[in-house]
Amino acid sequence: MIRKHGKSLAAIALVALATVGGYWAGSRSVLSGSTADGASSVDHSENAAQPGKKPRKLLYYRNPMGLPDTSPTPKKDSMGMDYIAVYEGEDDAEPASSGRVKISPEKIQEMGVRTETVQRRELTRTVLSAGRVEPDERRIFAIAPKFEGYVERLRVNTTGQLVKKGEALFDVYSPELVSAQREYSIAAQGLDALKHADDAAQSGMRQLTQASLQRLRNWDISEGQIRNLSGSGKERRALSYLSPVSGVVTEKKAVQGMRFMPGETLYQIADLSSVWIIADVFEQDIASVGTGAPARIKINAYPDKTFEGKVTYVYPTLNAATRTVPVRIELANPGLQLKPAMFASVELPVASAAAALTVPLSAVIDSGTRQTVLVDLGKGRFEPRQVSLGARNADFVEIRDGVKEGEQVVVAANFLIDAESNLKAALSGFGNAGQEASGATRSPGHKGEGKVDDLDVKAGAVSLEHKPIASLNWPSMTMEFKLANESLFKDLKPGLEVKFEFVERQPGEWVITKIQPLTGSSHAGH
């Protein structure tokens, strides 16, 4: 009895020593401020200020990327990130169905989390389109004499030649023109001879003179030539036909010695001091473009120069082949730098009709099937919200539904927080009301079966020839997956038939979290 009693006393003493030692070690850890999960300084100060408070119980360490992998001891993942400590009360502080996660302030700082306020903005964006330089249709002139004649001599004899208003294009001989000059000359001489006659005679001769003069003017004979004719009193066999405008000869049909008929076009002259840019705007953008909108034009020939213009007309027609609508931009062209048919890149800055509720583009997590933002609820709590998107520009996107004005959304490190939310099956559970958690946290990933095609240990990837994936509506195909850690490569070899689980770590990046052979009991990784 005495021996047994002695043994009991010794056991009690050992238990007491162990209890005191554990309490001392826990107190030292709290006072030193070093915890495995980087818990906040607020928690440390509270434990230090309240020595009677029961220390938090460490449950396990979880994967920082939200993969379904836990560890009883501290470790790092394949990218060198520390696993996160989970304490009693934290793991189920929020219902799994809510998708909310709570992160310590120190961890938030380590992740580099940044938030911005949901607010209303005018979404100014830029519509890009291709265009071309064309002559102003209102400044194109056809040189078509109104009388029959012959080209005696060409003064402007090449296409592309610059001409000035009043410059001689060609010398013309026309029997009709000679007759009209003779009539005018005779009428003018008769009027002079009847200067002492009665008023009736003078009036008749004056009307005849005016009629002859008007006939010459109707044939586009210049006033200077008419004055010369009046001064000399003699008709000229050939007269010079003068250009009515300044511009560039874009078409020339006149040939020396040719006969032409009334109305026949001999030249076409375009005034290129002002040109049009015809831009082809895509159908989905045309509602944003209106008359008077500013435009910036880049021309390949002058890469360092930007031309400024305004939209003057939106054509009422659609090109069915390209699904584009022509838009006209008028542009001054000093120095004739812009030449017809040059290619142009057109930028049309447009603003939304009214201010819209917006968030930065970086706040949106787009999985391809749904768009999500993470709302900062305060005190380290974050909640994923599925949103409906609208118009966007280079920096912001309209949110039509899902968040309210004034809420804070995560714009940096949101993928890391989303991964933590995935651990609680938040995003995969959207829209699945009534789906209950089964005790343990359910994986947000997908399952499949297939055959190993190739391994790339250095890149941390495996190529699988997989069967259809029902959860993603994928057909059978061969594609590359990343592996969550190197241990998953164990026992894998080309040709091995396997079943596997995977998640989308970021858009387009699929990561296998578990893989094992279809036959046999040995696991290729866990």
Sequence and secondary structure as in RCSB ss.txt:
>XXXX:A:sequence
MIRKHGKSLAAIALVALATVGGYWAGSRSVLSGSTADGASSVDHSENAAQPGKKPRKLLYYRNPMGLPDTSPTPK
KDSMGMDYIAVYEGEDDAEPASSGRVKISPEKIQEMGVRTETVQRRELTRTVLSAGRVEPDERRIFAIAPKFEGY
VERLRVNTTGQLVKKGEALFDVYSPELVSAQREYSIAAQGLDALKHADDAAQSGMRQLTQASLQRLRNWDISEGQ
IRNLSGSGKERRALSYLSPVSGVVTEKKAVQGMRFMPGETLYQIADLSSVWIIADVFEQDIASVGTGAPARIKIN
AYPDKTFEGKVTYVYPTLNAATRTVPVRIELANPGLQLKPAMFASVELPVASAAAALTVPLSAVIDSGTRQTVLV
DLGKGRFEPRQVSLGARNADFVEIRDGVKEGEQVVVAANFLIDAESNLKAALSGFGNAGQEASGATRSPGHKGEG
KVDDLDVKAGAVSLEHKPIASLNWPSMTMEFKLANESLFKDLKPGLEVKFEFVERQPGEWVITKIQPLTGSSHAG
H
>XXXX:A:secstr
 HHHHHHHHHHHHHHHHHHHHHHHHHHHHHHHT  TT   HHHHHHHHH TTS    EEEEE TT  S EESS  
B TTS B EEEETTTTTSS GGG  EE  HHHHHHHT EEEE EEE   EEEEEEEEEEE GGGEEEE  SS EE
EEEES  STT EE TT EEEEEE HHHHHHHHHHHHHHHHHHHTTTS HHHHHHHHHHHHHHHHHHHHTT  HHH
HHHHHHH    SEEEEE SS EEEEEE   TT EE TT   EEEE TTEEEEEEEEEGGGGGG  TT EEEEEET
TEEEEEEEEEEEEE S  BTTTTEEEEEEEEE GGG S TT EEEEEEEE  SS EEEEEGGG EE SS EEEEE
EEETTEEEEEEEEEEEE SSEEEEEES  TT EEEEESHHHHHHHHHHTTTGGGTT TT    SS    SEEEEE
EEEEEETTTTEEEEEE  BGGGTB SEEEEEEESSGGGGTT  TT EEEEEEEEEETTEEEEEEEEESSSS  SB
 
